[in-house]
């Protein structure tokens, strides 16, 4: 099985944070993903042969200076919706 995690971050949804079946993607190099990329513009070399795509939705922050910003960055509802929509279109 091949798993693609589109928002790896600190891998909060994983019991095994280095699962051998998973490819971890994140835009932030400091979280050490397998591939540094924006989930809204995935490189072609990622491919389409994954059995499962994991997307732990980015957290909508109330403000750019909120406590969650330190861990997750600042995302608006519109940006989160755009990421989910782009991923769905690409997977068809």
PyMOL Python script that loads the backbone (N, CA, C, O; Angstrom):
from pymol import cmd

cmd.read_pdbstr("""\
ATOM      1  N   UNK A   1       0.847  -1.186   0.000  1.00  0.00           N
ATOM      2  CA  UNK A   1       0.000   0.000   0.000  1.00  0.00           C
ATOM      3  C   UNK A   1       0.884   1.237   0.000  1.00  0.00           C
ATOM      4  O   UNK A   1       1.891   1.292   0.706  1.00  0.00           O
ATOM      5  N   UNK A   2       0.501   2.229  -0.796  1.00  0.00           N
ATOM      6  CA  UNK A   2       1.201   3.515  -0.830  1.00  0.00           C
ATOM      7  C   UNK A   2       0.256   4.607  -0.335  1.00  0.00           C
ATOM      8  O   UNK A   2      -0.870   4.744  -0.812  1.00  0.00           O
ATOM      9  N   UNK A   3       0.749   5.385   0.641  1.00  0.00           N
ATOM     10  CA  UNK A   3      -0.053   6.444   1.257  1.00  0.00           C
ATOM     11  C   UNK A   3       0.619   7.782   1.001  1.00  0.00           C
ATOM     12  O   UNK A   3       1.832   7.919   1.158  1.00  0.00           O
ATOM     13  N   UNK A   4      -0.169   8.755   0.611  1.00  0.00           N
ATOM     14  CA  UNK A   4       0.323  10.112   0.394  1.00  0.00           C
ATOM     15  C   UNK A   4      -0.286  11.012   1.453  1.00  0.00           C
ATOM     16  O   UNK A   4      -1.506  11.170   1.509  1.00  0.00           O
ATOM     17  N   UNK A   5       0.554  11.604   2.296  1.00  0.00           N
ATOM     18  CA  UNK A   5       0.089  12.539   3.329  1.00  0.00           C
ATOM     19  C   UNK A   5       0.356  13.943   2.827  1.00  0.00           C
ATOM     20  O   UNK A   5       1.508  14.373   2.756  1.00  0.00           O
ATOM     21  N   UNK A   6      -0.700  14.658   2.480  1.00  0.00           N
ATOM     22  CA  UNK A   6      -0.576  15.979   1.865  1.00  0.00           C
ATOM     23  C   UNK A   6      -0.284  17.112   2.838  1.00  0.00           C
ATOM     24  O   UNK A   6       0.068  18.213   2.414  1.00  0.00           O
ATOM     25  N   UNK A   7      -0.423  16.863   4.121  1.00  0.00           N
ATOM     26  CA  UNK A   7      -0.193  17.920   5.113  1.00  0.00           C
ATOM     27  C   UNK A   7       0.490  17.320   6.334  1.00  0.00           C
ATOM     28  O   UNK A   7      -0.048  17.346   7.441  1.00  0.00           O
ATOM     29  N   UNK A   8       1.668  16.786   6.115  1.00  0.00           N
ATOM     30  CA  UNK A   8       2.347  15.994   7.137  1.00  0.00           C
ATOM     31  C   UNK A   8       2.579  16.748   8.438  1.00  0.00           C
ATOM     32  O   UNK A   8       2.280  16.225   9.512  1.00  0.00           O
ATOM     33  N   UNK A   9       3.102  17.956   8.364  1.00  0.00           N
ATOM     34  CA  UNK A   9       3.366  18.733   9.573  1.00  0.00           C
ATOM     35  C   UNK A   9       4.084  17.914  10.621  1.00  0.00           C
ATOM     36  O   UNK A   9       5.133  17.331  10.348  1.00  0.00           O
ATOM     37  N   UNK A  10       3.525  17.865  11.820  1.00  0.00           N
ATOM     38  CA  UNK A  10       4.140  17.069  12.883  1.00  0.00           C
ATOM     39  C   UNK A  10       3.593  15.644  12.915  1.00  0.00           C
ATOM     40  O   UNK A  10       3.822  14.906  13.873  1.00  0.00           O
ATOM     41  N   UNK A  11       2.872  15.265  11.869  1.00  0.00           N
ATOM     42  CA  UNK A  11       2.323  13.915  11.691  1.00  0.00           C
ATOM     43  C   UNK A  11       1.395  13.520  12.843  1.00  0.00           C
ATOM     44  O   UNK A  11       1.458  12.402  13.354  1.00  0.00           O
ATOM     45  N   UNK A  12       0.544  14.452  13.235  1.00  0.00           N
ATOM     46  CA  UNK A  12      -0.342  14.261  14.379  1.00  0.00           C
ATOM     47  C   UNK A  12      -1.311  13.099  14.205  1.00  0.00           C
ATOM     48  O   UNK A  12      -1.755  12.526  15.200  1.00  0.00           O
ATOM     49  N   UNK A  13      -1.655  12.732  12.965  1.00  0.00           N
ATOM     50  CA  UNK A  13      -2.613  11.648  12.752  1.00  0.00           C
ATOM     51  C   UNK A  13      -1.939  10.274  12.689  1.00  0.00           C
ATOM     52  O   UNK A  13      -2.625   9.267  12.515  1.00  0.00           O
ATOM     53  N   UNK A  14      -0.641  10.216  12.823  1.00  0.00           N
ATOM     54  CA  UNK A  14       0.114   8.973  12.689  1.00  0.00           C
ATOM     55  C   UNK A  14       0.565   8.431  14.034  1.00  0.00           C
ATOM     56  O   UNK A  14       1.089   9.177  14.862  1.00  0.00           O
ATOM     57  N   UNK A  15       0.364   7.125  14.259  1.00  0.00           N
ATOM     58  CA  UNK A  15       0.973   6.468  15.415  1.00  0.00           C
ATOM     59  C   UNK A  15       2.457   6.258  15.111  1.00  0.00           C
ATOM     60  O   UNK A  15       3.314   6.529  15.953  1.00  0.00           O
ATOM     61  N   UNK A  16       2.751   5.776  13.906  1.00  0.00           N
ATOM     62  CA  UNK A  16       4.128   5.605  13.450  1.00  0.00           C
ATOM     63  C   UNK A  16       4.445   6.809  12.573  1.00  0.00           C
ATOM     64  O   UNK A  16       4.023   6.865  11.418  1.00  0.00           O
ATOM     65  N   UNK A  17       5.173   7.755  13.103  1.00  0.00           N
ATOM     66  CA  UNK A  17       5.429   9.021  12.412  1.00  0.00           C
ATOM     67  C   UNK A  17       6.452   8.891  11.282  1.00  0.00           C
ATOM     68  O   UNK A  17       6.775   9.877  10.620  1.00  0.00           O
ATOM     69  N   UNK A  18       6.953   7.691  11.065  1.00  0.00           N
ATOM     70  CA  UNK A  18       7.861   7.416   9.945  1.00  0.00           C
ATOM     71  C   UNK A  18       7.409   6.133   9.253  1.00  0.00           C
ATOM     72  O   UNK A  18       8.217   5.245   8.982  1.00  0.00           O
ATOM     73  N   UNK A  19       6.117   6.048   8.971  1.00  0.00           N
ATOM     74  CA  UNK A  19       5.543   4.834   8.391  1.00  0.00           C
ATOM     75  C   UNK A  19       6.185   4.547   7.032  1.00  0.00           C
ATOM     76  O   UNK A  19       6.266   5.438   6.187  1.00  0.00           O
ATOM     77  N   UNK A  20       6.636   3.324   6.821  1.00  0.00           N
ATOM     78  CA  UNK A  20       7.344   3.003   5.569  1.00  0.00           C
ATOM     79  C   UNK A  20       6.469   3.068   4.315  1.00  0.00           C
ATOM     80  O   UNK A  20       6.999   3.168   3.208  1.00  0.00           O
ATOM     81  N   UNK A  21       5.160   3.015   4.462  1.00  0.00           N
ATOM     82  CA  UNK A  21       4.271   3.073   3.300  1.00  0.00           C
ATOM     83  C   UNK A  21       3.889   4.506   2.922  1.00  0.00           C
ATOM     84  O   UNK A  21       3.247   4.732   1.896  1.00  0.00           O
ATOM     85  N   UNK A  22       4.280   5.459   3.744  1.00  0.00           N
ATOM     86  CA  UNK A  22       3.827   6.836   3.547  1.00  0.00           C
ATOM     87  C   UNK A  22       4.879   7.719   2.906  1.00  0.00           C
ATOM     88  O   UNK A  22       6.078   7.577   3.147  1.00  0.00           O
ATOM     89  N   UNK A  23       4.395   8.630   2.084  1.00  0.00           N
ATOM     90  CA  UNK A  23       5.203   9.725   1.550  1.00  0.00           C
ATOM     91  C   UNK A  23       4.627  10.988   2.165  1.00  0.00           C
ATOM     92  O   UNK A  23       3.451  11.301   1.980  1.00  0.00           O
ATOM     93  N   UNK A  24       5.465  11.712   2.897  1.00  0.00           N
ATOM     94  CA  UNK A  24       5.013  12.895   3.626  1.00  0.00           C
ATOM     95  C   UNK A  24       5.340  14.165   2.853  1.00  0.00           C
ATOM     96  O   UNK A  24       6.477  14.372   2.428  1.00  0.00           O
ATOM     97  N   UNK A  25       4.336  15.007   2.676  1.00  0.00           N
ATOM     98  CA  UNK A  25       4.502  16.272   1.962  1.00  0.00           C
ATOM     99  C   UNK A  25       4.123  17.412   2.897  1.00  0.00           C
ATOM    100  O   UNK A  25       3.128  17.340   3.618  1.00  0.00           O
ATOM    101  N   UNK A  26       4.918  18.446   2.872  1.00  0.00           N
ATOM    102  CA  UNK A  26       4.598  19.658   3.614  1.00  0.00           C
ATOM    103  C   UNK A  26       5.339  20.806   2.944  1.00  0.00           C
ATOM    104  O   UNK A  26       6.400  20.611   2.352  1.00  0.00           O
ATOM    105  N   UNK A  27       4.780  21.985   3.041  1.00  0.00           N
ATOM    106  CA  UNK A  27       5.392  23.168   2.436  1.00  0.00           C
ATOM    107  C   UNK A  27       6.559  23.687   3.280  1.00  0.00           C
ATOM    108  O   UNK A  27       7.396  24.452   2.801  1.00  0.00           O
ATOM    109  N   UNK A  28       6.598  23.260   4.537  1.00  0.00           N
ATOM    110  CA  UNK A  28       7.615  23.751   5.471  1.00  0.00           C
ATOM    111  C   UNK A  28       8.771  22.764   5.594  1.00  0.00           C
ATOM    112  O   UNK A  28       8.586  21.667   6.121  1.00  0.00           O
ATOM    113  N   UNK A  29       9.949  23.129   5.123  1.00  0.00           N
ATOM    114  CA  UNK A  29      11.091  22.211   5.210  1.00  0.00           C
ATOM    115  C   UNK A  29      11.485  21.878   6.643  1.00  0.00           C
ATOM    116  O   UNK A  29      12.040  20.809   6.894  1.00  0.00           O
ATOM    117  N   UNK A  30      11.209  22.766   7.579  1.00  0.00           N
ATOM    118  CA  UNK A  30      11.621  22.538   8.963  1.00  0.00           C
ATOM    119  C   UNK A  30      10.914  21.361   9.630  1.00  0.00           C
ATOM    120  O   UNK A  30      11.380  20.882  10.664  1.00  0.00           O
ATOM    121  N   UNK A  31       9.796  20.876   9.064  1.00  0.00           N
ATOM    122  CA  UNK A  31       9.130  19.705   9.633  1.00  0.00           C
ATOM    123  C   UNK A  31       9.642  18.411   8.991  1.00  0.00           C
ATOM    124  O   UNK A  31       9.149  17.326   9.298  1.00  0.00           O
ATOM    125  N   UNK A  32      10.608  18.528   8.119  1.00  0.00           N
ATOM    126  CA  UNK A  32      11.312  17.418   7.481  1.00  0.00           C
ATOM    127  C   UNK A  32      10.396  16.431   6.750  1.00  0.00           C
ATOM    128  O   UNK A  32      10.411  15.234   7.037  1.00  0.00           O
ATOM    129  N   UNK A  33       9.604  16.938   5.807  1.00  0.00           N
ATOM    130  CA  UNK A  33       8.796  16.016   5.003  1.00  0.00           C
ATOM    131  C   UNK A  33       9.680  15.292   3.986  1.00  0.00           C
ATOM    132  O   UNK A  33      10.822  15.686   3.750  1.00  0.00           O
ATOM    133  N   UNK A  34       9.143  14.240   3.396  1.00  0.00           N
ATOM    134  CA  UNK A  34       9.873  13.562   2.321  1.00  0.00           C
ATOM    135  C   UNK A  34      10.002  14.481   1.109  1.00  0.00           C
ATOM    136  O   UNK A  34      11.022  14.491   0.421  1.00  0.00           O
ATOM    137  N   UNK A  35       8.944  15.252   0.867  1.00  0.00           N
ATOM    138  CA  UNK A  35       8.911  16.176  -0.264  1.00  0.00           C
ATOM    139  C   UNK A  35       8.422  17.528   0.236  1.00  0.00           C
ATOM    140  O   UNK A  35       7.358  17.621   0.848  1.00  0.00           O
ATOM    141  N   UNK A  36       9.193  18.569  -0.022  1.00  0.00           N
ATOM    142  CA  UNK A  36       8.763  19.927   0.316  1.00  0.00           C
ATOM    143  C   UNK A  36       7.980  20.447  -0.876  1.00  0.00           C
ATOM    144  O   UNK A  36       8.536  20.656  -1.954  1.00  0.00           O
ATOM    145  N   UNK A  37       6.683  20.654  -0.675  1.00  0.00           N
ATOM    146  CA  UNK A  37       5.832  21.123  -1.768  1.00  0.00           C
ATOM    147  C   UNK A  37       4.556  21.704  -1.194  1.00  0.00           C
ATOM    148  O   UNK A  37       4.156  21.389  -0.073  1.00  0.00           O
ATOM    149  N   UNK A  38       3.935  22.547  -1.975  1.00  0.00           N
ATOM    150  CA  UNK A  38       2.635  23.117  -1.648  1.00  0.00           C
ATOM    151  C   UNK A  38       1.576  22.127  -2.131  1.00  0.00           C
ATOM    152  O   UNK A  38       1.582  21.741  -3.300  1.00  0.00           O
ATOM    153  N   UNK A  39       0.683  21.719  -1.261  1.00  0.00           N
ATOM    154  CA  UNK A  39      -0.355  20.749  -1.638  1.00  0.00           C
ATOM    155  C   UNK A  39      -1.252  21.249  -2.757  1.00  0.00           C
ATOM    156  O   UNK A  39      -1.921  20.456  -3.420  1.00  0.00           O
ATOM    157  N   UNK A  40      -1.272  22.579  -2.975  1.00  0.00           N
ATOM    158  CA  UNK A  40      -2.095  23.142  -4.047  1.00  0.00           C
ATOM    159  C   UNK A  40      -1.396  23.087  -5.395  1.00  0.00           C
ATOM    160  O   UNK A  40      -2.024  23.338  -6.423  1.00  0.00           O
ATOM    161  N   UNK A  41      -0.114  22.764  -5.410  1.00  0.00           N
ATOM    162  CA  UNK A  41       0.651  22.729  -6.667  1.00  0.00           C
ATOM    163  C   UNK A  41       1.676  21.603  -6.574  1.00  0.00           C
ATOM    164  O   UNK A  41       2.880  21.851  -6.516  1.00  0.00           O
ATOM    165  N   UNK A  42       1.191  20.375  -6.562  1.00  0.00           N
ATOM    166  CA  UNK A  42       2.085  19.235  -6.396  1.00  0.00           C
ATOM    167  C   UNK A  42       2.940  19.013  -7.640  1.00  0.00           C
ATOM    168  O   UNK A  42       2.444  19.121  -8.762  1.00  0.00           O
ATOM    169  N   UNK A  43       4.224  18.703  -7.446  1.00  0.00           N
ATOM    170  CA  UNK A  43       5.088  18.405  -8.589  1.00  0.00           C
ATOM    171  C   UNK A  43       4.610  17.140  -9.312  1.00  0.00           C
ATOM    172  O   UNK A  43       4.055  16.235  -8.689  1.00  0.00           O
ATOM    173  N   UNK A  44       4.825  17.088 -10.600  1.00  0.00           N
ATOM    174  CA  UNK A  44       4.376  15.946 -11.404  1.00  0.00           C
ATOM    175  C   UNK A  44       5.029  14.638 -10.964  1.00  0.00           C
ATOM    176  O   UNK A  44       4.434  13.571 -11.120  1.00  0.00           O
ATOM    177  N   UNK A  45       6.247  14.707 -10.415  1.00  0.00           N
ATOM    178  CA  UNK A  45       6.953  13.477 -10.045  1.00  0.00           C
ATOM    179  C   UNK A  45       6.353  12.765  -8.841  1.00  0.00           C
ATOM    180  O   UNK A  45       6.788  11.664  -8.503  1.00  0.00           O
ATOM    181  N   UNK A  46       5.369  13.363  -8.189  1.00  0.00           N
ATOM    182  CA  UNK A  46       4.720  12.688  -7.071  1.00  0.00           C
ATOM    183  C   UNK A  46       3.894  11.516  -7.573  1.00  0.00           C
ATOM    184  O   UNK A  46       3.781  10.502  -6.884  1.00  0.00           O
ATOM    185  N   UNK A  47       3.322  11.634  -8.747  1.00  0.00           N
ATOM    186  CA  UNK A  47       2.601  10.527  -9.356  1.00  0.00           C
ATOM    187  C   UNK A  47       1.164  10.413  -8.901  1.00  0.00           C
ATOM    188  O   UNK A  47       0.672  11.224  -8.116  1.00  0.00           O
ATOM    189  N   UNK A  48       0.503   9.389  -9.410  1.00  0.00           N
ATOM    190  CA  UNK A  48      -0.913   9.185  -9.134  1.00  0.00           C
ATOM    191  C   UNK A  48      -1.199   7.773  -8.642  1.00  0.00           C
ATOM    192  O   UNK A  48      -2.360   7.364  -8.595  1.00  0.00           O
ATOM    193  N   UNK A  49      -0.182   7.030  -8.279  1.00  0.00           N
ATOM    194  CA  UNK A  49      -0.377   5.620  -7.952  1.00  0.00           C
ATOM    195  C   UNK A  49      -0.463   5.345  -6.451  1.00  0.00           C
ATOM    196  O   UNK A  49       0.030   4.321  -5.979  1.00  0.00           O
ATOM    197  N   UNK A  50      -1.085   6.251  -5.703  1.00  0.00           N
ATOM    198  CA  UNK A  50      -1.251   6.060  -4.270  1.00  0.00           C
ATOM    199  C   UNK A  50      -2.590   5.391  -3.996  1.00  0.00           C
ATOM    200  O   UNK A  50      -3.586   5.668  -4.664  1.00  0.00           O
ATOM    201  N   UNK A  51      -2.599   4.512  -3.007  1.00  0.00           N
ATOM    202  CA  UNK A  51      -3.821   3.810  -2.624  1.00  0.00           C
ATOM    203  C   UNK A  51      -4.687   4.635  -1.681  1.00  0.00           C
ATOM    204  O   UNK A  51      -5.903   4.458  -1.618  1.00  0.00           O
ATOM    205  N   UNK A  52      -4.040   5.541  -0.948  1.00  0.00           N
ATOM    206  CA  UNK A  52      -4.746   6.346   0.034  1.00  0.00           C
ATOM    207  C   UNK A  52      -4.085   7.713   0.122  1.00  0.00           C
ATOM    208  O   UNK A  52      -2.859   7.822   0.151  1.00  0.00           O
ATOM    209  N   UNK A  53      -4.910   8.752   0.166  1.00  0.00           N
ATOM    210  CA  UNK A  53      -4.406  10.110   0.363  1.00  0.00           C
ATOM    211  C   UNK A  53      -4.925  10.592   1.713  1.00  0.00           C
ATOM    212  O   UNK A  53      -6.128  10.581   1.975  1.00  0.00           O
ATOM    213  N   UNK A  54      -3.985  11.018   2.568  1.00  0.00           N
ATOM    214  CA  UNK A  54      -4.329  11.521   3.896  1.00  0.00           C
ATOM    215  C   UNK A  54      -4.220  13.034   3.863  1.00  0.00           C
ATOM    216  O   UNK A  54      -3.226  13.589   3.395  1.00  0.00           O
ATOM    217  N   UNK A  55      -5.244  13.687   4.360  1.00  0.00           N
ATOM    218  CA  UNK A  55      -5.214  15.144   4.428  1.00  0.00           C
ATOM    219  C   UNK A  55      -5.797  15.557   5.759  1.00  0.00           C
ATOM    220  O   UNK A  55      -7.015  15.627   5.919  1.00  0.00           O
ATOM    221  N   UNK A  56      -4.928  15.830   6.711  1.00  0.00           N
ATOM    222  CA  UNK A  56      -5.359  16.341   8.005  1.00  0.00           C
ATOM    223  C   UNK A  56      -5.602  17.819   7.768  1.00  0.00           C
ATOM    224  O   UNK A  56      -4.649  18.594   7.687  1.00  0.00           O
ATOM    225  N   UNK A  57      -6.855  18.225   7.655  1.00  0.00           N
ATOM    226  CA  UNK A  57      -7.124  19.600   7.238  1.00  0.00           C
ATOM    227  C   UNK A  57      -6.364  20.631   8.067  1.00  0.00           C
ATOM    228  O   UNK A  57      -6.275  20.558   9.293  1.00  0.00           O
ATOM    229  N   UNK A  58      -5.845  21.556   7.354  1.00  0.00           N
ATOM    230  CA  UNK A  58      -5.169  22.667   8.009  1.00  0.00           C
ATOM    231  C   UNK A  58      -6.158  23.372   8.910  1.00  0.00           C
ATOM    232  O   UNK A  58      -7.346  23.450   8.595  1.00  0.00           O
ATOM    233  N   UNK A  59      -5.688  23.873  10.000  1.00  0.00           N
ATOM    234  CA  UNK A  59      -6.577  24.486  10.973  1.00  0.00           C
ATOM    235  C   UNK A  59      -6.846  25.942  10.621  1.00  0.00           C
ATOM    236  O   UNK A  59      -5.927  26.720  10.363  1.00  0.00           O
ATOM    237  N   UNK A  60      -8.119  26.288  10.616  1.00  0.00           N
ATOM    238  CA  UNK A  60      -8.478  27.677  10.371  1.00  0.00           C
ATOM    239  C   UNK A  60      -8.165  28.468  11.632  1.00  0.00           C
ATOM    240  O   UNK A  60      -8.662  28.161  12.715  1.00  0.00           O
ATOM    241  N   UNK A  61      -7.356  29.462  11.476  1.00  0.00           N
ATOM    242  CA  UNK A  61      -6.976  30.296  12.608  1.00  0.00           C
ATOM    243  C   UNK A  61      -7.868  31.510  12.669  1.00  0.00           C
ATOM    244  O   UNK A  61      -8.277  32.056  11.644  1.00  0.00           O
ATOM    245  N   UNK A  62      -8.166  31.928  13.891  1.00  0.00           N
ATOM    246  CA  UNK A  62      -8.970  33.115  14.075  1.00  0.00           C
ATOM    247  C   UNK A  62      -8.224  34.383  13.693  1.00  0.00           C
ATOM    248  O   UNK A  62      -8.838  35.364  13.272  1.00  0.00           O
ATOM    249  N   UNK A  63      -6.921  34.370  13.835  1.00  0.00           N
ATOM    250  CA  UNK A  63      -6.133  35.565  13.525  1.00  0.00           C
ATOM    251  C   UNK A  63      -4.706  35.155  13.188  1.00  0.00           C
ATOM    252  O   UNK A  63      -4.238  34.097  13.609  1.00  0.00           O
ATOM    253  N   UNK A  64      -4.034  35.986  12.439  1.00  0.00           N
ATOM    254  CA  UNK A  64      -2.661  35.688  12.039  1.00  0.00           C
ATOM    255  C   UNK A  64      -1.708  35.669  13.230  1.00  0.00           C
ATOM    256  O   UNK A  64      -0.572  35.212  13.103  1.00  0.00           O
ATOM    257  N   UNK A  65      -2.152  36.152  14.369  1.00  0.00           N
ATOM    258  CA  UNK A  65      -1.298  36.179  15.558  1.00  0.00           C
ATOM    259  C   UNK A  65      -1.763  35.204  16.630  1.00  0.00           C
ATOM    260  O   UNK A  65      -1.267  35.259  17.756  1.00  0.00           O
ATOM    261  N   UNK A  66      -2.699  34.312  16.316  1.00  0.00           N
ATOM    262  CA  UNK A  66      -3.224  33.362  17.295  1.00  0.00           C
ATOM    263  C   UNK A  66      -2.193  32.321  17.714  1.00  0.00           C
ATOM    264  O   UNK A  66      -1.157  32.168  17.066  1.00  0.00           O
ATOM    265  N   UNK A  67      -2.479  31.607  18.798  1.00  0.00           N
ATOM    266  CA  UNK A  67      -1.558  30.596  19.320  1.00  0.00           C
ATOM    267  C   UNK A  67      -1.276  29.469  18.329  1.00  0.00           C
ATOM    268  O   UNK A  67      -0.156  28.962  18.270  1.00  0.00           O
ATOM    269  N   UNK A  68      -2.277  29.077  17.556  1.00  0.00           N
ATOM    270  CA  UNK A  68      -2.085  27.976  16.611  1.00  0.00           C
ATOM    271  C   UNK A  68      -1.141  28.341  15.476  1.00  0.00           C
ATOM    272  O   UNK A  68      -0.576  27.453  14.837  1.00  0.00           O
ATOM    273  N   UNK A  69      -0.961  29.612  15.217  1.00  0.00           N
ATOM    274  CA  UNK A  69      -0.095  30.057  14.123  1.00  0.00           C
ATOM    275  C   UNK A  69       1.322  29.538  14.310  1.00  0.00           C
ATOM    276  O   UNK A  69       1.992  29.206  13.333  1.00  0.00           O
ATOM    277  N   UNK A  70       1.782  29.464  15.542  1.00  0.00           N
ATOM    278  CA  UNK A  70       3.154  28.990  15.798  1.00  0.00           C
ATOM    279  C   UNK A  70       3.348  27.560  15.318  1.00  0.00           C
ATOM    280  O   UNK A  70       4.434  27.215  14.853  1.00  0.00           O
ATOM    281  N   UNK A  71       2.322  26.718  15.420  1.00  0.00           N
ATOM    282  CA  UNK A  71       2.441  25.315  15.023  1.00  0.00           C
ATOM    283  C   UNK A  71       1.998  25.025  13.600  1.00  0.00           C
ATOM    284  O   UNK A  71       2.561  24.153  12.938  1.00  0.00           O
ATOM    285  N   UNK A  72       0.995  25.748  13.127  1.00  0.00           N
ATOM    286  CA  UNK A  72       0.381  25.387  11.856  1.00  0.00           C
ATOM    287  C   UNK A  72       0.422  26.466  10.787  1.00  0.00           C
ATOM    288  O   UNK A  72       0.053  26.208   9.642  1.00  0.00           O
ATOM    289  N   UNK A  73       0.855  27.647  11.130  1.00  0.00           N
ATOM    290  CA  UNK A  73       0.790  28.737  10.172  1.00  0.00           C
ATOM    291  C   UNK A  73      -0.605  29.329  10.164  1.00  0.00           C
ATOM    292  O   UNK A  73      -1.484  28.868  10.893  1.00  0.00           O
ATOM    293  N   UNK A  74      -0.809  30.335   9.354  1.00  0.00           N
ATOM    294  CA  UNK A  74      -2.109  31.006   9.288  1.00  0.00           C
ATOM    295  C   UNK A  74      -2.815  30.634   8.002  1.00  0.00           C
ATOM    296  O   UNK A  74      -2.286  30.868   6.916  1.00  0.00           O
ATOM    297  N   UNK A  75      -3.993  30.061   8.108  1.00  0.00           N
ATOM    298  CA  UNK A  75      -4.792  29.668   6.956  1.00  0.00           C
ATOM    299  C   UNK A  75      -6.203  30.217   7.124  1.00  0.00           C
ATOM    300  O   UNK A  75      -6.767  30.205   8.219  1.00  0.00           O
ATOM    301  N   UNK A  76      -6.753  30.693   6.029  1.00  0.00           N
ATOM    302  CA  UNK A  76      -8.138  31.156   6.044  1.00  0.00           C
ATOM    303  C   UNK A  76      -9.041  30.011   5.566  1.00  0.00           C
ATOM    304  O   UNK A  76      -8.562  29.034   4.990  1.00  0.00           O
ATOM    305  N   UNK A  77     -10.334  30.138   5.807  1.00  0.00           N
ATOM    306  CA  UNK A  77     -11.281  29.135   5.329  1.00  0.00           C
ATOM    307  C   UNK A  77     -11.210  29.019   3.804  1.00  0.00           C
ATOM    308  O   UNK A  77     -11.326  27.922   3.258  1.00  0.00           O
ATOM    309  N   UNK A  78     -11.024  30.129   3.132  1.00  0.00           N
ATOM    310  CA  UNK A  78     -10.940  30.118   1.669  1.00  0.00           C
ATOM    311  C   UNK A  78      -9.725  29.326   1.192  1.00  0.00           C
ATOM    312  O   UNK A  78      -9.823  28.568   0.227  1.00  0.00           O
ATOM    313  N   UNK A  79      -8.581  29.493   1.856  1.00  0.00           N
ATOM    314  CA  UNK A  79      -7.378  28.754   1.465  1.00  0.00           C
ATOM    315  C   UNK A  79      -7.553  27.255   1.695  1.00  0.00           C
ATOM    316  O   UNK A  79      -7.139  26.449   0.861  1.00  0.00           O
ATOM    317  N   UNK A  80      -8.156  26.878   2.808  1.00  0.00           N
ATOM    318  CA  UNK A  80      -8.374  25.462   3.101  1.00  0.00           C
ATOM    319  C   UNK A  80      -9.293  24.850   2.049  1.00  0.00           C
ATOM    320  O   UNK A  80      -9.025  23.754   1.556  1.00  0.00           O
ATOM    321  N   UNK A  81     -10.359  25.540   1.706  1.00  0.00           N
ATOM    322  CA  UNK A  81     -11.290  25.061   0.684  1.00  0.00           C
ATOM    323  C   UNK A  81     -10.587  24.922  -0.664  1.00  0.00           C
ATOM    324  O   UNK A  81     -10.835  23.962  -1.393  1.00  0.00           O
ATOM    325  N   UNK A  82      -9.721  25.861  -0.999  1.00  0.00           N
ATOM    326  CA  UNK A  82      -8.974  25.801  -2.258  1.00  0.00           C
ATOM    327  C   UNK A  82      -8.066  24.570  -2.308  1.00  0.00           C
ATOM    328  O   UNK A  82      -7.997  23.894  -3.334  1.00  0.00           O
ATOM    329  N   UNK A  83      -7.377  24.280  -1.217  1.00  0.00           N
ATOM    330  CA  UNK A  83      -6.482  23.122  -1.169  1.00  0.00           C
ATOM    331  C   UNK A  83      -7.271  21.826  -1.354  1.00  0.00           C
ATOM    332  O   UNK A  83      -6.871  20.957  -2.129  1.00  0.00           O
ATOM    333  N   UNK A  84      -8.370  21.701  -0.655  1.00  0.00           N
ATOM    334  CA  UNK A  84      -9.183  20.480  -0.758  1.00  0.00           C
ATOM    335  C   UNK A  84      -9.729  20.329  -2.168  1.00  0.00           C
ATOM    336  O   UNK A  84      -9.706  19.234  -2.729  1.00  0.00           O
ATOM    337  N   UNK A  85     -10.225  21.430  -2.752  1.00  0.00           N
ATOM    338  CA  UNK A  85     -10.757  21.386  -4.115  1.00  0.00           C
ATOM    339  C   UNK A  85      -9.711  21.031  -5.145  1.00  0.00           C
ATOM    340  O   UNK A  85      -9.983  20.232  -6.041  1.00  0.00           O
ATOM    341  N   UNK A  86      -8.533  21.591  -5.046  1.00  0.00           N
ATOM    342  CA  UNK A  86      -7.465  21.301  -5.995  1.00  0.00           C
ATOM    343  C   UNK A  86      -7.024  19.850  -5.901  1.00  0.00           C
ATOM    344  O   UNK A  86      -6.771  19.210  -6.922  1.00  0.00           O
ATOM    345  N   UNK A  87      -6.932  19.332  -4.696  1.00  0.00           N
ATOM    346  CA  UNK A  87      -6.548  17.930  -4.515  1.00  0.00           C
ATOM    347  C   UNK A  87      -7.593  17.005  -5.103  1.00  0.00           C
ATOM    348  O   UNK A  87      -7.246  16.006  -5.734  1.00  0.00           O
ATOM    349  N   UNK A  88      -8.867  17.315  -4.910  1.00  0.00           N
ATOM    350  CA  UNK A  88      -9.941  16.493  -5.456  1.00  0.00           C
ATOM    351  C   UNK A  88      -9.919  16.525  -6.983  1.00  0.00           C
ATOM    352  O   UNK A  88     -10.099  15.487  -7.619  1.00  0.00           O
ATOM    353  N   UNK A  89      -9.705  17.678  -7.574  1.00  0.00           N
ATOM    354  CA  UNK A  89      -9.649  17.780  -9.042  1.00  0.00           C
ATOM    355  C   UNK A  89      -8.484  16.981  -9.596  1.00  0.00           C
ATOM    356  O   UNK A  89      -8.614  16.319 -10.625  1.00  0.00           O
ATOM    357  N   UNK A  90      -7.358  17.040  -8.925  1.00  0.00           N
ATOM    358  CA  UNK A  90      -6.153  16.348  -9.403  1.00  0.00           C
ATOM    359  C   UNK A  90      -6.305  14.843  -9.320  1.00  0.00           C
ATOM    360  O   UNK A  90      -5.736  14.125 -10.142  1.00  0.00           O
ATOM    361  N   UNK A  91      -7.058  14.347  -8.350  1.00  0.00           N
ATOM    362  CA  UNK A  91      -7.167  12.908  -8.147  1.00  0.00           C
ATOM    363  C   UNK A  91      -8.149  12.243  -9.119  1.00  0.00           C
ATOM    364  O   UNK A  91      -8.242  11.016  -9.145  1.00  0.00           O
ATOM    365  N   UNK A  92      -8.875  13.022  -9.911  1.00  0.00           N
ATOM    366  CA  UNK A  92      -9.858  12.448 -10.857  1.00  0.00           C
ATOM    367  C   UNK A  92      -9.178  11.916 -12.082  1.00  0.00           C
ATOM    368  O   UNK A  92      -9.842  11.399 -12.981  1.00  0.00           O
TER     369      UNK A  92
END
""", "prot")
cmd.dss("prot")
cmd.show_as("cartoon", "prot")
cmd.util.cbc("prot")
cmd.orient("prot")
